[in-house]
């Protein structure tokens, strides 16, 4: 996901249930959190304050189903342009 903060890429890691396992400071800044303490273990809908959660969830679900990289770009609430590139992470072939 890209933010409106020039030069700062948003990085998140989610599990198969779409719960956050990790995120960077730029993601925290984008969604208005000071740090990741209140983000980790929560789902997209619990932390993302935009009306585009469904689009982001569908992209992540498609990655899980197809095990292929997915990219989408769209305009979200507050005229934020979101570009998400989601990639699967494998461990021991899973």
C-alpha positions as CSV (number, residue, x, y, z in Angstrom):
1,X,0.0,0.0,0.0
2,X,1.3,3.5,-0.8
3,X,0.5,6.5,1.3
4,X,0.2,10.2,0.6
5,X,3.5,10.5,2.4
6,X,6.0,10.9,-0.4
7,X,8.8,8.4,-0.2
8,X,7.3,6.3,2.5
9,X,6.1,2.8,1.5
10,X,3.6,1.2,3.7
11,X,4.5,-2.3,4.7
12,X,2.2,-4.8,6.5
13,X,2.2,-8.5,7.1
14,X,-1.0,-10.4,7.7
15,X,-1.8,-14.0,8.5
16,X,-4.3,-16.2,6.6
17,X,-7.2,-14.6,8.7
18,X,-6.1,-11.1,7.6
19,X,-4.8,-10.2,11.1
20,X,-1.8,-8.0,11.3
21,X,1.5,-9.8,12.3
22,X,3.7,-6.8,11.6
23,X,3.7,-3.3,10.2
24,X,6.1,-0.4,9.7
25,X,6.0,3.1,11.2
26,X,4.6,4.6,7.9
27,X,1.5,2.4,8.2
28,X,1.0,3.5,11.8
29,X,1.3,7.1,10.7
30,X,-1.1,6.6,7.8
31,X,-3.9,5.3,10.0
32,X,-3.3,7.6,12.9
33,X,-1.6,5.3,15.4
34,X,1.5,6.2,17.4
35,X,2.9,2.6,17.2
36,X,1.8,-0.9,16.4
37,X,0.7,-2.0,19.9
38,X,-3.0,-1.5,19.0
39,X,-2.7,-2.9,15.5
40,X,-1.0,-6.3,15.8
41,X,-3.5,-9.2,16.0
42,X,-6.3,-7.1,14.7
43,X,-8.0,-7.3,11.3
44,X,-8.1,-4.7,8.6
45,X,-11.6,-3.6,9.5
46,X,-10.5,-2.9,13.1
47,X,-7.7,-0.5,12.2
48,X,-8.1,1.1,8.8
49,X,-10.3,4.2,9.0
50,X,-11.1,4.4,5.3
51,X,-14.1,3.2,3.3
52,X,-12.0,1.0,1.1
53,X,-11.5,-1.9,3.5
54,X,-13.5,-4.3,1.3
55,X,-11.2,-3.7,-1.7
56,X,-8.1,-4.3,0.4
57,X,-9.6,-7.5,1.9
58,X,-10.5,-8.8,-1.5
59,X,-7.0,-8.3,-2.8
60,X,-5.5,-10.0,0.2
61,X,-8.0,-12.9,-0.1
62,X,-7.1,-13.3,-3.8
63,X,-3.4,-13.6,-2.9
64,X,-4.2,-16.3,-0.4
65,X,-6.4,-18.2,-2.9
66,X,-4.2,-17.9,-6.0
67,X,-0.8,-17.7,-4.3
68,X,0.1,-15.0,-6.8
69,X,1.0,-11.3,-6.5
70,X,-1.9,-8.9,-6.8
71,X,-1.8,-5.2,-7.4
72,X,-4.6,-2.6,-7.3
73,X,-4.8,1.2,-7.4
74,X,-7.9,3.1,-6.4
75,X,-9.1,6.4,-4.7
76,X,-10.3,6.0,-1.2
77,X,-12.1,8.3,1.2
78,X,-10.5,11.7,1.8
79,X,-9.2,11.5,-1.8
80,X,-6.3,9.2,-0.7
81,X,-4.8,7.3,-3.6
82,X,-4.0,3.7,-2.5
83,X,-1.8,1.4,-4.5
84,X,-1.5,-2.0,-2.9
85,X,0.8,-4.8,-4.0
86,X,0.1,-7.9,-2.1
87,X,2.5,-10.9,-2.2
88,X,2.2,-14.3,-0.6
89,X,4.8,-15.4,1.9
90,X,5.7,-19.1,2.0
91,X,7.3,-21.0,4.8
92,X,8.1,-24.7,4.2
93,X,6.0,-24.6,1.1
94,X,2.9,-23.3,2.9
